[in-house]
Every structure is written in C-alpha cells, then in structure tokens.
Amino acid sequence: MQYVAPTLKVGKMKRIKIISICAILVILGGWCFTGQASAQQGRVNKAIIIDAGHGGPDLGVKVADTAYEKDLNLRIALALQKELTRAGYQQVMLTRSADKEMSLKERIQLIKNNDPLLVISIHINGGFGNKSKGYEIYFPGFGTAKEAHSETSAIIKDMTKNKHLNDSVRLAQYIQKHLDGVFSKENRGLREAPIPLMEGINVPAVVIEIGFLTNKENRKKVTDGKVQQEIAKAISRGVKESL
C-alpha cells in the first residue's frame, strides 16, 4: 500500500493571512535593503573635510631653513584627497589647498557650512629632544559632552554628540590599524583631548600627528614623497573601513 503523507488543511481566510504576512515581510526586506543602500549612498555623497594644519605665516615645526611643517601637512592632505576621491567619495574638501593663512575661526566656519561626514586634521609633531618618534591620533574627549538634562531636546543633543564621539574613536582605531604598516612599532596610541577645530561641531573627527620632525628617522620618512603617499593610502583605508 502506498504511503500518502498527511496534508494540513488551511482555510481560505488563513491562506489569505499567510500570503499577506509573506508580502509584508518581502516589502520590509526591500525597505531595509533600500535603506542600507541609501545610507551608503549618503555617506559617499557627504563631504569629507581634510584640514592641513598651519599655513601662511603660521609655519608649524621647522624642518630646514626653507621647509616647514605647514608644507608637509599640505602635501599629505593633497595626497589624501586624491586617495579618498579614488575610493569613491565624491566630495573631499580641504580647509586650504595652498600655502595661505587660515584662522581657526575660518576653518570652523568652513566645517559648519558643509556639515561633513567626518573631519581629519593633519599635523606633524615636534619634541623638545630628538628621541621622541612615532605617530599619535587624537579624538574629541568624552568629557566635553554635556551631562544629560531633563529636557528631551537636551537629552537627544547629548546622545547625538556621544554617537559622534564614538564614531571618532572608531575612525581613530581604523586609521591607527593602517598607519601601523607605515610606522612599524612607532604607534604612540590614541589620545582623548579637546579639539579646538571642532568647537561646537558634532561630527566625527580626528587629529593625526604624523611622526616627529625633531627625530632624524621620522623626518626622513615624512619628507619622502613615496612615504607621504603611503601615509595617505593608510589613512584612506582607515576611513573606508570605519564607515
């Protein structure tokens, strides 16, 4: 005798309900996918701002009689702009694209006007002696976030700020991961500190101090055009991986 598997009889109304639920799940799945795609597209479209530290009469650390930190900051910033553009980011802006003076107030206003995805400020360190070397990355301190108030708007504002602070830490960690390949065993760590450039601005941001110009080995590295390209590529990879 042939075995016939039992079948579950489903009423007409139940079938309609099941079909409706399946349809809703398909629609929700489509919305989620569309939402993720839109968020990714939004990240690509939003500006990334690179701040080349110093400029004009603000020289920064002296490299030689005719070379200064401001020049190296700009070279690395320009190289980073190219790398991020190649990576698909459509708006990569510089606070300065030439050797010109730009005040802190002007830099802050430029950032506020463009509501960027994130901000990266490029600097090169200098020490009192010649033994200090390596790179370090600063992110905005959590101590700068205001304590939550009873008002809903204040609570939401603090939550938003803390999200950006967490995103800054994440960005710093991924940039650190890739810069380790350029500065082997010269990672001086991530440092929490107030960043004047980001005063009153709630977007992810880091300040990178790339080596010490007062150290012979580091100075040779950061003044080398090929190494500057490697630094730019490392930072670009870190940015892409963090988003």
Secondary structure, DSSP 4 states (H G I P E B T S, - for coil): -----------HHHHHHHHHHHHHHHHHHHHHHHHHHHHHHHHHHS-EEEEE--BTTB--SEEETTEEHHHHHHHHHHHHHHHHHHTT-S-EEES-SSS----HHHHHHHHHHH--SEEEEEEEE--SSS---SEEEEE--GGGSPPP-SSHHHHHHHHHHHHHHHHHHHHHHHHHHHHTTTSTT-EEEEEE---GGGTT--S-EEEEEEEETTSHHHHHHHT-HHHHHHHHHHHHHHHHHH-
